[in-house]
């Protein structure tokens, strides 16, 4: 069967499922904007926008126009594939950037499976969660509502959808729930396994190079980018207390200086804004910013973590939290959705109020000082949770393959629970 994957940053969430389907004998092609190279399993096509957004356009439509432009460019590439004789049986697409908008105009008979990641809302989700940053005014709410134009068009067009968590599924309007299966992307628990024999080197903010191994007491905090939506400010404000209470601990922070979600600061970077807020009260010899690092170094850092702190607004669940649980790191996480789907306090991790800096510090200290047997009880249960519910090979890939092949055969979703 012909299966086409479309993702602006391919492979994205299709890292595992695309090659798995190729291994099963399907003809797999992919479309995106990044520099992914074709290989013996996947033939890749790259599209490029022909224009930018309109100057001085109404601010409520700028986002949608950007998606229209991407959708047009993607559709033109798809039309050229059609002209060359190619028609997919099923299209697996992440619709978030607009690429899915006109696919039915190219291939009206092809089945579409969308990766349904999130549906915007002005209450109960990320935008009204943190009162420190201004909630949306009326115009802002209207602009947020207009951002769902792309989402709604795709929810109507898709034949089936797939959401990683129940909470992300719940953000979508109820009339579309039956079209969407809850299936996580999958965690490779064979690769993401405990191993305390690893080591790495890093330079502190003060300039000292330290060799890290299992003899060091390591606290970790990881975001794609260091920003409020992932609790960077809460962690940094807890840091003076964490360091004072744990004089031997070293704090390793991984993440870029940009913005993945929410607004950028008016000046500077969120990383420096909140570092500057506390730097007079922390030991810079024991603080390490690694930026963005190779995946194997990231794994070494996680494997040596004595306490991994994960904080998030009610938003998309990060892979890093599940990877930490799989790898055997004791995880202290915010008691926010969708974290609450995964972690049960003192069972397979620990929970804390996102905004309670003292509680974050107190809980971190408590975890660092727990008896080894107590830590092992929780981390073993954490890994069992990931293996049972999110394992790539045993759980998620089989469900994804079944959903896609069922679509090809004329069926619909396999489950949404």
Buried (B, 14 or more C-beta within 10 A) or exposed (E): BBBBBBBBEBBBBBBBBBBBBBEEEBBBBBBBBEEBEEEEBBBBBBBEEEEEBEEEEEEBBBBBBBBBBBBBBBBBBBBEBEEEEBEBBBBBBBBBBBBBBBBBEBBEEBBBBBBBBBBBBBEEBBBBBBEEBEEBEEEBBEBBEBBBBBBEBBBEBBBBBBBBBEBBBBBBEEEBBEBBBBBBBBBBBEEBEEBEEBBBEBEBBEEEEBEBEBEBBBBBBBBBBBBBBBBBBBBBBBBBBBBEBBEEBBBBBBBBBBBBBBEEBEEEBBBBBBBEBBBEEBBBEBBBBBEEBEEEBBBBBBBBBBBBBBBBBBBBBBBBBBBBBBBBBBBBBBBBBBBBBBBBBEEBBBBBBBBBBEBBBBBBBBBBEBEEEBBEBBBEBBBEBBBEBBBBBEBBBBBBBBBBBBBBEEBEBBEBE
